[in-house]
Amino acid sequence: MISSSSFLDQVTTVVPVSVLLVLVLPVLVLLVLALTKLFSGSGHQGAEEARAVLVTGCDSGFGRQLALCLDRRGFLVFAGCLSPDGAGARGLLEQSSGTLKVLKLDVTKEDDLRQAKSAVLEHLPEKGLWAVVNNAGISDWAEIEWSSTQDFCNMLDVNLLGSIRTSITFLPLVRQARGRMVFVSSIFSFFHCLNMSAYSVSKRGLEAFADCLRVEMASFGVKVSIIQPGNFGRATSILKEKSAADIWEKLDLEQRRSFNRQYVELAVDYYKSTCRSGFQEPDMVIDAMLHAITASRPQSRYLLASRVDWLFFRLFPFLPTVLSDAFFSLSSMYSKRKQLLYAQ
């Protein structure tokens, strides 16, 4: 599975990363060795046919693929779907074994969670609920001034609060099984850039919650893992496309004076080109999820990107703010943006 162009290539048109990599090569080598050790020493729990897993967001994308993989491995899968009568849920039932259970589950609704828990308890095997995979999520992009408070609330309600609601509801069952809690985050939990503020806020909050939960659950033998996919937009249905006209129509006069139409069109083109460069298949993410669920020593975090991007994203969180912010000034997109702002 090869990306046609790395995400990093879309952010900058120069090659400063190679210089940075040389400076921190010893640290990167240690990180790679540590990661390799984690993977090579990880056994599997086994007895999968006796275990149950709840996966949210199974209408499409990662959730749907994971549910099918777990079903094929003999797990009893509870597949939470926003639309249990929709095409995605029907396809799951058609392609899975007779044991997979589709549950109506909107993670923003407490009633759905209570009913889902009742359904899980009704069909729970003797070994209990082994894992919960908090996968349900939404995505959108916009500059902060193009957004409303409600836009942020909508994102948080699903991506952050939805996972918190689901975790609180099912955590006692997972704790009894000494099982796993898995959270699907994103590189945007730590990689700040244009147009992704609401999404980044929701994912950074999600990781803070998961980190706190990991510390609390360690005493109970429950493992908590965070999945950090890179550019997998083409492999899922999470992308939200909109035209320059859609954005322009929502801007008031003051915003139109600041962000002229030409810049809005540039932003749309940049977003689309970045998405087109991503992975087409979800295999890397599904493999990481399976490892988090089945390995005897799962990782706390799974950073999933191309080799070049992986090295860059490993380094990025440790850069001083002055350097991480300066990195964006090297991008042709940012230089064009600066030229176009306030332009008539």
C-alpha positions as CSV (number, residue, x, y, z in Angstrom):
1,M,0.0,0.0,0.0
2,I,1.8,3.1,-1.2
3,S,0.7,6.7,-1.0
4,S,1.0,8.6,-4.3
5,S,2.4,11.5,-2.4
6,S,3.3,12.0,1.2
7,F,1.3,14.3,3.4
8,L,4.5,16.2,4.2
9,D,5.0,16.9,0.6
10,Q,1.7,18.7,0.5
11,V,2.7,20.9,3.4
12,T,6.0,22.1,2.1
13,T,7.7,22.5,-1.2
14,V,11.2,22.6,0.2
15,V,13.2,19.9,2.0
16,P,14.1,21.2,5.4
17,V,13.0,18.0,7.1
18,S,16.2,16.2,6.0
19,V,18.3,18.6,7.9
20,L,16.2,18.2,11.0
21,L,16.3,14.4,10.7
22,V,20.1,14.5,10.6
23,L,20.2,16.5,13.8
24,V,17.9,14.2,15.6
25,L,18.9,10.9,14.0
26,P,20.1,9.2,17.2
27,V,16.7,9.9,18.9
28,L,14.8,8.6,15.9
29,V,16.9,5.4,15.7
30,L,16.1,4.8,19.4
31,L,12.4,5.4,18.7
32,V,12.4,2.9,15.8
33,L,14.2,0.3,17.9
34,A,11.7,0.7,20.8
35,L,8.8,0.4,18.4
36,T,10.3,-2.7,16.8
37,K,10.8,-4.3,20.2
38,L,7.2,-3.6,21.2
39,F,5.9,-5.3,18.0
40,S,8.3,-8.3,18.0
41,G,7.6,-9.1,21.7
42,S,3.8,-9.0,21.4
43,G,2.0,-12.2,21.7
44,H,-1.8,-12.7,21.2
45,Q,-4.4,-13.4,23.8
46,G,-6.1,-16.3,21.9
47,A,-9.5,-17.7,22.6
48,E,-11.0,-15.1,20.4
49,E,-14.2,-17.0,19.9
50,A,-15.1,-16.5,23.5
51,R,-14.6,-12.7,23.5
52,A,-16.9,-9.9,22.6
53,V,-16.0,-6.5,21.1
54,L,-18.1,-3.3,20.7
55,V,-17.1,-1.1,17.8
56,T,-18.8,2.3,17.2
57,G,-19.2,4.0,13.9
58,C,-19.6,0.8,11.8
59,D,-21.7,2.3,9.0
60,S,-18.6,2.8,6.9
61,G,-14.9,3.3,7.0
62,F,-12.6,1.9,9.7
63,G,-15.4,0.7,11.9
64,R,-17.0,-1.3,9.2
65,Q,-13.8,-3.0,8.1
66,L,-12.7,-3.7,11.7
67,A,-16.1,-5.3,12.5
68,L,-15.8,-7.6,9.6
69,C,-12.2,-8.5,10.4
70,L,-13.1,-9.3,14.1
71,D,-16.1,-11.3,13.0
72,R,-13.9,-13.4,10.7
73,R,-11.5,-14.0,13.6
74,G,-14.3,-15.5,15.7
75,F,-15.1,-12.5,18.0
76,L,-18.7,-11.8,18.9
77,V,-19.0,-8.3,17.4
78,F,-21.4,-5.6,18.5
79,A,-21.4,-3.2,15.6
80,G,-22.7,0.2,16.5
81,C,-24.3,2.0,13.6
82,L,-25.8,5.4,13.3
83,S,-28.3,4.1,10.8
84,P,-29.0,0.4,11.6
85,D,-31.4,0.2,8.6
86,G,-29.0,1.9,6.2
87,A,-26.9,0.4,3.4
88,G,-23.8,0.1,5.6
89,A,-25.5,-1.9,8.3
90,R,-27.2,-4.1,5.8
91,G,-23.9,-4.8,4.1
92,L,-22.4,-5.7,7.4
93,L,-25.0,-8.3,8.1
94,E,-24.8,-9.7,4.5
95,Q,-21.0,-10.1,4.7
96,S,-20.6,-11.3,8.2
97,S,-21.4,-14.4,10.1
98,G,-24.6,-15.0,11.9
99,T,-23.1,-13.9,15.3
100,L,-22.4,-10.2,14.5
101,K,-25.0,-7.9,16.1
102,V,-25.9,-4.5,14.6
103,L,-26.9,-2.0,17.3
104,K,-28.5,1.4,16.8
105,L,-26.0,3.7,18.3
106,D,-25.8,7.4,18.0
107,V,-23.0,8.3,20.5
108,T,-24.5,11.7,21.1
109,K,-27.6,10.2,22.6
110,E,-27.7,8.7,26.1
111,D,-30.8,6.7,25.3
112,D,-29.1,4.9,22.4
113,L,-26.2,4.0,24.7
114,R,-28.5,2.6,27.4
115,Q,-30.3,0.5,24.9
116,A,-27.0,-0.6,23.4
117,K,-25.7,-1.7,26.8
118,S,-28.9,-3.7,27.4
119,A,-28.5,-5.5,24.1
120,V,-24.8,-6.2,24.8
121,L,-25.7,-7.6,28.2
122,E,-28.4,-9.8,26.7
123,H,-25.9,-11.5,24.3
124,L,-22.7,-11.3,26.3
125,P,-20.6,-14.5,26.3
126,E,-19.2,-16.0,29.5
127,K,-15.8,-14.1,29.2
128,G,-17.6,-10.8,28.9
129,L,-16.9,-7.7,26.9
130,W,-13.3,-7.8,26.0
131,A,-12.9,-4.5,24.2
132,V,-14.6,-1.2,23.2
133,V,-13.3,0.6,20.1
134,N,-14.3,4.2,20.1
135,N,-14.3,4.8,16.3
136,A,-17.3,6.9,15.6
137,G,-16.3,10.3,14.4
138,I,-16.9,13.2,12.0
139,S,-14.6,15.6,10.2
140,D,-14.8,19.0,8.7
141,W,-12.4,21.8,7.8
142,A,-12.6,25.6,8.0
143,E,-10.6,28.5,9.2
144,I,-11.6,29.5,12.7
145,E,-13.2,32.7,11.6
146,W,-15.3,30.8,9.1
147,S,-16.6,28.7,11.9
148,S,-19.3,29.2,14.6
149,T,-19.3,28.1,18.2
150,Q,-21.9,25.5,17.1
151,D,-19.5,24.0,14.6
152,F,-17.0,23.4,17.4
153,C,-19.8,22.0,19.6
154,N,-21.0,19.6,16.9
155,M,-17.4,18.3,16.4
156,L,-16.9,17.9,20.2
157,D,-20.2,16.2,20.7
158,V,-19.3,13.3,18.5
159,N,-15.5,13.0,18.5
160,L,-14.9,13.8,22.2
161,L,-18.1,13.6,24.2
162,G,-19.3,10.6,22.2
163,S,-16.3,8.6,23.2
164,I,-16.6,9.7,26.8
165,R,-20.2,8.7,26.9
166,T,-19.5,5.3,25.3
167,S,-16.5,4.7,27.6
168,I,-18.4,5.6,30.8
169,T,-21.3,3.3,29.8
170,F,-19.3,0.2,29.0
171,L,-16.2,0.6,31.1
172,P,-17.5,-1.5,34.0
173,L,-17.9,-4.5,31.7
174,V,-14.4,-4.0,30.1
175,R,-12.9,-3.7,33.6
176,Q,-14.5,-7.0,34.7
177,A,-12.9,-8.7,31.7
178,R,-9.6,-6.9,32.2
179,G,-9.8,-6.0,28.6
180,R,-9.1,-3.1,26.2
181,M,-10.3,0.4,25.5
182,V,-9.3,1.7,22.0
183,F,-9.7,5.3,20.8
184,V,-9.4,6.4,17.2
185,S,-7.7,9.8,17.2
186,S,-5.6,11.5,14.5
187,I,-2.3,13.1,13.7
188,F,-4.2,16.4,14.1
189,S,-4.3,15.8,17.8
190,F,-0.8,17.2,17.9
191,F,-0.2,18.6,14.4
192,H,-1.7,22.0,14.2
193,C,-2.2,23.6,10.8
194,L,-4.6,25.6,8.8
195,N,-8.3,24.8,8.6
196,M,-8.4,21.9,11.1
197,S,-9.0,23.7,14.4
198,A,-12.3,22.1,15.4
199,Y,-11.2,18.6,14.5
200,S,-7.8,19.1,16.2
201,V,-9.5,20.4,19.4
202,S,-11.8,17.3,19.5
203,K,-8.9,14.9,19.0
204,R,-6.5,16.5,21.4
205,G,-9.2,16.4,24.0
206,L,-9.9,12.7,23.2
207,E,-6.2,11.8,23.7
208,A,-6.2,13.7,27.0
209,F,-9.2,11.6,28.1
210,A,-7.6,8.4,26.9
211,D,-4.3,9.1,28.6
212,C,-6.1,9.8,32.0
213,L,-8.1,6.6,31.5
214,R,-4.9,4.6,30.8
215,V,-3.4,5.7,34.1
216,E,-6.6,4.9,36.0
217,M,-7.2,1.5,34.4
218,A,-3.7,0.2,34.8
219,S,-4.5,-0.9,38.4
220,F,-7.4,-3.0,37.0
221,G,-5.3,-4.6,34.2
222,V,-7.2,-2.8,31.4
223,K,-5.0,-1.6,28.5
224,V,-5.8,1.7,26.7
225,S,-4.6,2.4,23.2
226,I,-4.8,5.4,20.9
227,I,-4.8,5.0,17.1
228,Q,-3.4,8.0,15.2
229,P,-4.1,7.7,11.5
230,G,-2.4,10.1,9.1
231,N,-3.9,10.8,5.7
232,F,-6.5,8.1,5.2
233,G,-9.3,10.3,3.9
234,R,-9.6,8.3,0.7
235,A,-9.9,5.1,2.7
236,T,-13.0,6.2,4.6
237,S,-16.1,8.3,4.1
238,I,-15.2,10.8,6.8
239,L,-14.1,13.5,4.4
240,K,-16.5,16.4,4.1
241,E,-16.3,18.1,0.7
242,K,-17.5,21.6,0.1
243,S,-17.0,24.1,-2.7
244,A,-15.6,27.6,-2.5
245,A,-19.2,28.8,-3.2
246,D,-20.4,27.0,-0.1
247,I,-17.9,28.7,2.1
248,W,-18.2,32.1,0.4
249,E,-22.0,32.3,0.9
250,K,-21.6,31.9,4.7
251,L,-19.1,34.7,5.1
252,D,-20.3,38.2,6.1
253,L,-19.0,41.4,4.5
254,E,-16.2,41.8,7.0
255,Q,-15.0,38.3,6.5
256,R,-15.1,38.6,2.7
257,R,-12.9,41.7,2.9
258,S,-10.4,39.7,5.0
259,F,-10.6,36.4,3.1
260,N,-11.2,37.2,-0.5
261,R,-12.8,34.8,-2.9
262,Q,-9.5,33.9,-4.6
263,Y,-8.0,32.7,-1.2
264,V,-11.1,30.6,-0.4
265,E,-10.7,28.9,-3.8
266,L,-7.1,28.3,-3.0
267,A,-7.9,26.7,0.3
268,V,-10.5,24.4,-1.3
269,D,-8.0,23.3,-3.9
270,Y,-5.3,22.7,-1.3
271,Y,-7.6,20.6,0.9
272,K,-8.7,18.5,-2.1
273,S,-5.2,17.9,-3.3
274,T,-4.0,16.9,0.2
275,C,-6.9,14.4,0.5
276,R,-6.1,12.9,-2.9
277,S,-2.6,12.2,-1.8
278,G,-3.6,9.9,1.1
279,F,-3.8,6.2,1.4
280,Q,-6.6,4.5,-0.5
281,E,-6.8,1.4,1.7
282,P,-7.4,1.2,5.5
283,D,-5.3,-1.9,6.0
284,M,-2.6,-0.2,8.1
285,V,-5.2,1.2,10.5
286,I,-7.2,-2.0,10.8
287,D,-4.0,-4.0,11.6
288,A,-3.2,-1.5,14.4
289,M,-6.7,-1.8,15.8
290,L,-6.4,-5.6,15.8
291,H,-3.0,-5.4,17.5
292,A,-4.4,-3.1,20.2
293,I,-7.3,-5.6,20.8
294,T,-5.4,-8.9,20.6
295,A,-1.8,-8.4,21.5
296,S,-0.7,-9.3,25.0
297,R,1.3,-6.0,25.1
298,P,-0.5,-3.4,23.0
299,Q,1.1,-0.1,22.4
300,S,-0.2,3.1,24.1
301,R,-0.1,4.8,20.7
302,Y,-0.1,3.7,17.1
303,L,1.2,6.4,14.7
304,L,0.1,5.4,11.2
305,A,1.6,7.2,8.2
306,S,4.1,6.7,5.4
307,R,7.7,6.2,6.4
308,V,8.8,9.8,5.7
309,D,5.7,11.2,7.4
310,W,6.1,8.9,10.4
311,L,9.6,10.2,11.1
312,F,8.4,13.8,10.8
313,F,5.4,13.3,13.0
314,R,7.5,11.6,15.6
315,L,9.7,14.6,15.7
316,F,7.1,17.4,15.4
317,P,5.6,17.3,19.0
318,F,9.1,17.8,20.4
319,L,10.0,20.9,18.4
320,P,10.0,24.2,20.2
321,T,6.9,26.3,19.3
322,V,9.1,28.8,17.4
323,L,10.3,26.0,15.1
324,S,7.0,24.2,14.7
325,D,5.3,27.4,13.7
326,A,8.2,28.5,11.5
327,F,7.9,25.2,9.6
328,F,4.6,26.3,8.1
329,S,6.1,29.5,6.7
330,L,8.1,27.3,4.3
331,S,4.9,26.1,2.6
332,S,3.9,27.7,-0.7
333,M,0.3,27.5,0.5
334,Y,1.0,29.8,3.5
335,S,3.0,32.3,1.5
336,K,0.2,32.6,-1.0
337,R,-2.3,32.9,1.8
338,K,-0.4,35.9,3.2
339,Q,-0.3,37.6,-0.2
340,L,-4.0,37.1,-0.8
341,L,-5.4,38.2,2.6
342,Y,-7.1,41.6,2.4
343,A,-6.5,41.6,-1.3
344,Q,-9.4,42.9,-3.4
